Amino acid sequence: MQALISGIRIDDDSRKDAILEVISDKYCRAILENSMEKPKSAMEISAETKIPISTVYRRLQTLHDNKLLGISGSISDDGKKYFLYKSRIKAISTSFNGSNIQVEIVPNTC
């Protein structure tokens, strides 16, 4: 038996449009999937998904701007800054019924 996980319903039309645009992009979906279980660096995401690093950075910014990706960072022993990225969502469900579009997000609690 599968447990039902409740999501957060999005009511703002511009936010719905932004989320739908993001999930329609194959690179954004690959990054969200790749960073769902644990935080990863941009280089790790690029290597594991085979997405060019410049594309990864552009999509990371888009995902972060839309509050679908969390960023944590620290400074290594040699003084270099590095950032880790993790999906803030576990799932997105949408439904379309005439002029009514519903978007629901299930937060990533891992």
N, C-alpha and C positions, 0 to 999 in steps of 0.2 A: 504494500500500500504506500502510495506516495503522499508525502505531507504537502499541504497547500501553504505556500509562502506568500504572505500578503505584500503587495507592492505599494508604491506611492503614485497616486494618480496626478498627472500633470494637467493643469487647467489653463495655463497661459498659452494662447495660440502661437505666439512667436517662439516660445520655448519648445512647443510641440514641433514646429517647423524645423527648428535647429536640430532637435534630436533625430527627427526623421531623415534630415539631410546627412547627419553623421553616420547613422546606421546604414544608409544606402551606399556608403563608401567602403569598398572591400579592405582598404588598408586600415581604416579606423576599426573595423570589425576584427581584423587580425590582431591589431595591437591590444584591443580590449580583451580578447580571448587569451592572448599570450600572457597578459599581466594580471589575470584574474586570481591565480593561486598565491603568487608571491610578488613582491616588488622587484622590478628589473631595471637595469640601466638601458639607455637608448641603444648602446652598442649590442647588448644582449638581445634586445627586441629585434634589432636589424638582422643579426646573425641567425636567430631562430626562425624568423618569418621570411627571410630573404627579401626584405623591403630595403631599398637604398636608404642609407643613413639620413640624407637630406630630407627625404620623404617622411621618414620616421619623425624627425624633429618637427616638421610642419604639422603632421597629424597629431603629435603629442600636444602641441600648442592648441590646436582646435579642440581636442578632447578636454583639455584642462579648462579652456575658456567656457566650455559647455558644462562644466562641473561633472564630467563623467570619468575623470581620471584624477587621482591624488598624486601629489609629488612630495617626496621626503628627500632630504639631503644631509650631507655631512662633509666633513673635511678629513681627508686621509692623512696619515702620518707624515707624508712628504708635503703637506700643505695644499694639495689639490682638492678642489670642490668636486663633488659628484652627486648626481641626483638619481633617485630611484622612482619609478613610476608604477602605479598600481591601479587597476580598474576599480572604480567606486560602484560599479553595477554588476550584478550577477545575471540579470536578464532584462529585456525590454519587450513588452507586448503591446501591440497596436491593433486597433480595429477601426474599420471604416464603415459607416452606415449613413449613406447620403452625405449630407453636409457635416455630420458629426464624426469627428476623428477622436478616438480615445487613445491615450498613450499612458502606459503604466510602467514604472521602473521598479525592479526588485534590487535593493541595495546589496552590495557585496559585503558580507560580514566576516569573511575569512581573515 
